[in-house]
Amino acid sequence: MGLCQDVFSKMATYLKGELTATSEDYKLLENMNKLTSLKYLEMKDIAINIRRNLKDLSQKYAALQPHLDQITLTEERVAALERAACKVDAYSKKLEAKYKKLERL
């Protein structure tokens, strides 16, 4: 009878250990789920802030667009003026050369 009680006692201790380990595993999973949930909430807040900032930037860019268009137009006009100035400069050099040639005659 003592041997049977010893076997049952050890079996009970073993099963208690198994149940404790399983219970601890579930507690660990519960904690991991809670942390994951918190992390997702943080990520949600970050995504909301990013969306809000992106919307603000889009509005600011839209407000700047007319000015950017004006800058582009001014750049194009300046380039056209530079080309015209180069042509006038080349023409004036030709006239000067002709004038010097006529002066020598």
Contacts in CASP RR format, 6 or more apart in sequence:
PFRMAT RR
TARGET T0000
AUTHOR 0000-0000-0000
METHOD contacts of the structure
MODEL  1
MGLCQDVFSKMATYLKGELTATSEDYKLLENMNKLTSLKYLEMKDIAINI
RRNLKDLSQKYAALQPHLDQITLTEERVAALERAACKVDAYSKKLEAKYK
KLERL
END
